[in-house]
Amino acid sequence: MNYSSKDIAVVILNWNGKALLEQFLPLVILYSAEAKIYVADNASTDDSVSFVTKNFPEVKIIQNTENGGYAKGYNDALKQVDAPILCLLNSDIEVTKDWLLPVVEKYNTDNVAIIQPKILDYKKKSHFEYAGAAGGFIDKYSYPYCRGRIFDTIEEDKGQYNETSDILWASGACFFIKNEVFKTLNGFDESYFAHMEEIDLCWRAFNNNYSSKYVGASTVYHVGGATLQNTNPRKTYLNFRNSLFTLVKNTDRNVLSRVLIRMILDGIAGIRFLLKGQPSFFFSVLKAHGSFYASLPKLLKQRRTLKKKPGYYNRTSIVWDYFIKKKQKFDCL
């Protein structure tokens, strides 16, 4: 199939985000002229929907019946979207002129399922943004990291990631996926609610021989933390819990030893939170582990039904590389 921008549906998930829609939706409309644009509302209690309906009648509204988070919100909404290519776009993303063209070109020249553009920081546009940067990878113990961002070290964009390259996972902040692939993989795991569900989906895609690419010729700017800030302990809880979920479901072998080592590393991270005077984050890690234990029977059942494939990680331990060997930028790995 020869794709064009007309084959893309840009779907923005919204929950009480009128201010973000007011700020960022106009540029999405301006720079995505041929694409179909949707706002999928997660049962907002503000006047987001009426605002969009009144001011942007060309935008289609999908109204979900509940706030099921990112995972269920998109699963429910995308059942109503039939475009060949889906773009899942955060409401706090500023798109740029012709941002869709390099993505369409890559879909036309390569057998790729998932694509991520370059994601820069809206508040510091010379630097990459934490959630995705220039495409993601994962280590042996399910710690995610990106080209351009490893833990809290964020690189300046100097053109070092302007090319197209293979990645393991694409950021949910701006996530392109073929509709047929999304449906074949049964969408996101709704038990995640939010955070790391896109990594789980991309890992499952990898295990089913679908490829993911980073396309550096397309650029967007991400505010980040607009719906759940890094200073919120709930974000820590979801990230630690969902990372364990993802590891159990998708790792190819030695799952018990990998989970045990991961939980020890999580324990060290929890102690570090205490030493930094952040007890609420320490308890978030404990709560994440408790939820993981409770979910383990379900996770193991899922694991038995999912395909596995070796070669998903290219680092044994990014924690060791970053904190012990002090390799804190991607080109040092």
C-alpha positions as CSV (number, residue, x, y, z in Angstrom):
1,M,0.0,0.0,0.0
2,N,1.2,3.5,-0.8
3,Y,0.5,5.6,2.2
4,S,-0.1,9.4,2.5
5,S,-1.0,11.7,5.3
6,K,-4.7,11.0,4.5
7,D,-4.1,7.5,5.9
8,I,-3.1,8.8,9.4
9,A,-5.5,9.3,12.3
10,V,-4.0,11.6,14.9
11,V,-5.8,10.6,18.2
12,I,-5.3,12.9,21.2
13,L,-6.3,11.4,24.5
14,N,-7.8,14.0,26.9
15,W,-8.8,14.1,30.5
16,N,-9.7,17.5,31.9
17,G,-7.1,19.0,29.6
18,K,-8.9,22.1,28.1
19,A,-5.9,24.3,28.7
20,L,-3.6,21.9,26.8
21,L,-6.0,21.5,23.9
22,E,-6.4,25.3,23.7
23,Q,-2.6,25.7,23.5
24,F,-1.5,22.8,21.3
25,L,-4.4,21.6,19.2
26,P,-4.3,24.6,16.8
27,L,-0.8,23.6,15.5
28,V,-1.9,19.9,15.2
29,I,-4.7,21.1,12.9
30,L,-2.5,23.5,11.0
31,Y,0.4,21.1,10.4
32,S,-1.7,17.9,9.9
33,A,-4.0,19.2,7.1
34,E,-4.7,15.9,5.4
35,A,-4.8,13.7,8.5
36,K,-7.9,12.8,10.4
37,I,-7.8,14.4,13.9
38,Y,-9.6,13.0,16.9
39,V,-9.9,14.0,20.5
40,A,-10.7,10.9,22.6
41,D,-12.1,12.1,25.9
42,N,-11.7,10.0,29.0
43,A,-14.9,11.1,30.8
44,S,-13.6,14.6,31.6
45,T,-15.4,16.8,34.1
46,D,-14.3,20.1,32.7
47,D,-15.6,21.6,29.4
48,S,-12.9,20.1,27.2
49,V,-15.4,18.5,24.8
50,S,-17.7,21.5,24.4
51,F,-14.6,23.7,23.9
52,V,-13.3,21.5,21.0
53,T,-16.7,21.1,19.5
54,K,-17.3,24.8,19.4
55,N,-13.8,26.0,18.3
56,F,-12.6,23.1,16.2
57,P,-15.6,21.5,14.4
58,E,-13.2,19.7,12.0
59,V,-12.0,17.6,14.9
60,K,-13.9,14.4,15.6
61,I,-14.8,13.6,19.2
62,I,-14.8,10.1,20.8
63,Q,-16.3,10.0,24.2
64,N,-15.2,7.2,26.5
65,T,-17.5,6.3,29.3
66,E,-14.8,6.3,32.0
67,N,-11.3,7.4,32.8
68,G,-9.4,4.2,32.2
69,G,-6.0,5.9,32.0
70,Y,-3.8,5.9,28.9
71,A,-4.1,2.1,28.2
72,K,-7.9,1.6,28.4
73,G,-8.6,5.1,27.1
74,Y,-6.8,4.4,23.8
75,N,-8.0,0.8,23.6
76,D,-11.6,2.0,23.8
77,A,-11.2,5.0,21.5
78,L,-9.3,3.2,18.8
79,K,-12.0,0.7,18.2
80,Q,-13.8,3.6,16.5
81,V,-10.9,4.6,14.3
82,D,-10.3,2.8,11.0
83,A,-7.4,4.7,9.5
84,P,-4.5,2.5,8.4
85,I,-1.9,4.4,10.5
86,L,-2.6,5.5,14.1
87,C,-0.8,8.4,15.7
88,L,-1.3,8.4,19.5
89,L,-0.4,12.0,20.5
90,N,-0.2,13.4,24.0
91,S,-2.2,16.6,24.5
92,D,1.0,18.4,25.6
93,I,2.8,18.0,22.3
94,E,3.7,20.8,20.0
95,V,4.1,19.5,16.5
96,T,6.1,21.1,13.7
97,K,5.6,21.8,10.1
98,D,5.7,18.7,7.9
99,W,6.1,16.5,10.9
100,L,4.0,13.7,9.3
101,L,5.9,13.6,6.0
102,P,9.0,11.7,7.1
103,V,6.9,9.2,8.9
104,V,4.8,8.5,5.8
105,E,7.9,8.2,3.7
106,K,9.3,5.6,6.1
107,Y,6.1,3.6,6.1
108,N,6.3,3.6,2.3
109,T,9.9,2.5,2.0
110,D,10.2,0.1,4.9
111,N,8.2,-2.8,6.4
112,V,7.9,-1.1,9.8
113,A,5.0,-1.3,12.3
114,I,5.8,1.3,14.9
115,I,7.5,4.7,14.5
116,Q,8.6,7.5,16.9
117,P,9.8,10.9,15.9
118,K,12.5,13.0,17.6
119,I,11.0,14.2,20.9
120,L,12.6,17.5,22.3
121,D,11.7,19.3,25.5
122,Y,9.1,22.0,25.0
123,K,10.5,23.9,28.0
124,K,14.2,23.6,26.8
125,K,14.0,23.1,23.1
126,S,17.7,22.6,22.6
127,H,17.5,19.3,24.6
128,F,15.8,16.0,24.3
129,E,12.8,15.2,26.4
130,Y,12.8,12.6,29.1
131,A,9.9,10.5,27.8
132,G,11.2,9.0,24.6
133,A,14.0,11.3,23.4
134,A,15.4,9.6,20.3
135,G,13.9,6.2,20.7
136,G,14.0,3.6,23.5
137,F,15.8,0.4,24.5
138,I,15.6,-1.9,27.5
139,D,18.2,-3.8,29.5
140,K,18.2,-7.4,30.8
141,Y,16.2,-6.4,33.9
142,S,13.5,-4.3,32.1
143,Y,15.0,-0.9,32.9
144,P,14.1,1.4,30.0
145,Y,16.5,4.1,28.6
146,C,16.7,6.2,25.4
147,R,19.1,7.5,22.9
148,G,19.5,11.0,24.3
149,R,18.3,10.2,27.8
150,I,19.6,7.7,30.4
151,F,18.0,8.0,33.8
152,D,18.3,11.7,34.7
153,T,21.0,12.6,32.2
154,I,19.4,14.3,29.2
155,E,21.5,15.2,26.2
156,E,21.5,18.4,24.1
157,D,20.3,17.9,20.6
158,K,23.3,18.5,18.4
159,G,22.1,16.5,15.4
160,Q,23.6,13.3,16.7
161,Y,20.3,11.5,16.3
162,N,19.0,12.9,13.1
163,E,19.0,9.6,11.2
164,T,16.5,6.7,11.1
165,S,17.4,3.7,13.3
166,D,16.0,0.6,14.8
167,I,14.7,0.9,18.3
168,L,13.0,-1.5,20.7
169,W,10.3,0.9,21.9
170,A,8.7,4.1,20.9
171,S,7.4,6.7,23.3
172,G,3.7,6.9,24.0
173,A,4.0,10.7,23.9
174,C,4.0,10.5,20.1
175,F,3.5,6.9,18.9
176,F,2.7,5.8,15.4
177,I,1.5,2.3,14.8
178,K,-0.2,0.4,12.0
179,N,-3.8,-0.1,12.9
180,E,-3.8,-3.8,11.9
181,V,-0.7,-4.4,14.1
182,F,-2.3,-2.6,17.1
183,K,-5.4,-4.8,16.8
184,T,-3.4,-8.0,16.2
185,L,-1.5,-7.4,19.4
186,N,-4.8,-6.7,21.2
187,G,-3.7,-3.1,22.0
188,F,-2.4,-2.0,25.4
189,D,-2.5,-4.1,28.6
190,E,-5.2,-2.2,30.5
191,S,-3.9,-3.4,33.9
192,Y,-1.1,-0.9,33.5
193,F,-3.5,2.1,33.6
194,A,-0.6,4.5,32.6
195,H,3.2,4.4,32.1
196,M,5.2,1.7,30.3
197,E,2.2,0.3,28.5
198,E,3.8,1.4,25.2
199,I,7.0,-0.4,26.1
200,D,5.1,-3.6,26.8
201,L,3.3,-3.2,23.5
202,C,6.5,-2.6,21.6
203,W,8.2,-5.6,23.3
204,R,5.3,-7.8,22.3
205,A,5.5,-6.4,18.8
206,F,9.3,-7.3,18.8
207,N,8.5,-10.8,20.0
208,N,6.0,-11.2,17.1
209,N,8.6,-10.0,14.6
210,Y,7.3,-6.5,14.0
211,S,9.9,-3.7,13.8
212,S,10.0,-0.3,15.5
213,K,11.9,2.7,14.1
214,Y,13.0,6.1,15.2
215,V,12.7,8.8,12.4
216,G,14.9,11.7,13.3
217,A,13.7,13.8,10.4
218,S,10.4,14.4,12.2
219,T,10.4,16.6,15.3
220,V,7.9,17.3,18.1
221,Y,8.2,19.1,21.4
222,H,6.8,17.6,24.6
223,V,6.0,19.4,27.8
224,G,6.1,16.2,29.9
225,G,4.4,15.6,33.2
226,A,1.4,17.7,32.3
227,T,-1.0,15.1,33.5
228,L,1.2,13.3,36.2
229,Q,4.4,15.1,37.2
230,N,7.6,13.3,38.1
231,T,7.2,14.7,41.6
232,N,4.1,12.6,42.1
233,P,4.7,9.4,44.0
234,R,1.9,7.7,42.0
235,K,4.1,8.0,38.9
236,T,6.9,6.2,40.7
237,Y,4.5,3.5,41.8
238,L,3.2,2.9,38.3
239,N,6.7,2.9,36.7
240,F,8.2,0.4,39.2
241,R,5.2,-1.9,39.1
242,N,4.6,-1.8,35.4
243,S,8.3,-2.4,34.7
244,L,8.0,-5.7,36.7
245,F,4.8,-6.5,34.8
246,T,6.6,-6.1,31.5
247,L,9.6,-8.1,32.5
248,V,7.6,-11.1,33.6
249,K,5.3,-11.1,30.6
250,N,7.9,-10.7,27.9
251,T,11.4,-11.8,28.8
252,D,12.6,-14.7,26.8
253,R,14.2,-16.8,29.6
254,N,15.5,-16.9,33.2
255,V,12.5,-14.9,34.3
256,L,12.9,-15.8,38.0
257,S,16.5,-14.8,38.4
258,R,15.9,-11.6,36.4
259,V,12.9,-10.6,38.5
260,L,14.9,-11.3,41.8
261,I,17.8,-9.2,40.6
262,R,15.4,-6.5,39.5
263,M,13.7,-6.4,42.8
264,I,17.0,-6.1,44.7
265,L,17.9,-3.2,42.4
266,D,14.5,-1.7,43.2
267,G,15.2,-2.1,46.9
268,I,18.4,-0.1,46.5
269,A,16.5,2.6,44.6
270,G,14.0,2.7,47.5
271,I,16.8,3.1,50.1
272,R,18.2,5.9,47.9
273,F,14.9,7.7,48.0
274,L,15.0,7.5,51.8
275,L,18.6,8.8,51.9
276,K,17.4,11.7,49.8
277,G,14.6,12.5,52.2
278,Q,11.8,11.3,49.9
279,P,9.9,8.7,52.0
280,S,6.8,8.9,49.9
281,F,8.7,7.6,46.9
282,F,10.2,4.8,49.1
283,F,6.7,3.7,50.0
284,S,5.7,3.9,46.4
285,V,8.3,1.3,45.6
286,L,7.0,-0.9,48.4
287,K,3.5,-0.5,47.2
288,A,4.6,-1.3,43.6
289,H,6.1,-4.6,44.8
290,G,3.0,-5.5,46.8
291,S,0.8,-4.9,43.7
292,F,3.2,-7.0,41.6
293,Y,3.0,-9.9,44.1
294,A,-0.8,-9.8,44.0
295,S,-0.8,-9.7,40.1
296,L,1.8,-12.5,39.7
297,P,-0.6,-15.4,39.0
298,K,-2.3,-13.3,36.2
299,L,1.1,-12.3,34.8
300,L,2.4,-15.8,34.7
301,K,-0.8,-16.9,32.9
302,Q,-0.2,-14.1,30.3
303,R,3.4,-15.2,30.0
304,R,2.4,-18.7,29.0
305,T,0.3,-17.3,26.1
306,L,2.7,-14.7,24.7
307,K,5.5,-15.3,22.2
308,K,9.1,-14.8,23.3
309,K,12.1,-13.9,21.3
310,P,15.8,-13.5,22.3
311,G,17.8,-10.4,21.6
312,Y,15.5,-7.7,23.0
313,Y,18.1,-6.1,25.2
314,N,21.5,-4.7,24.2
315,R,22.8,-4.0,27.7
316,T,23.2,-6.5,30.6
317,S,22.5,-3.8,33.2
318,I,22.0,-0.1,32.4
319,V,22.0,0.5,36.2
320,W,25.6,-0.9,36.4
321,D,26.7,1.1,33.3
322,Y,25.2,4.3,34.5
323,F,25.8,4.4,38.3
324,I,29.0,2.3,38.6
325,K,30.8,2.6,35.3
326,K,29.6,6.2,34.9
327,K,28.5,5.8,31.3
328,Q,25.8,8.4,31.3
329,K,25.3,9.1,27.6
330,F,24.2,6.8,24.9
331,D,27.4,7.1,22.8
332,C,29.4,6.0,25.9
333,L,27.6,2.6,26.1
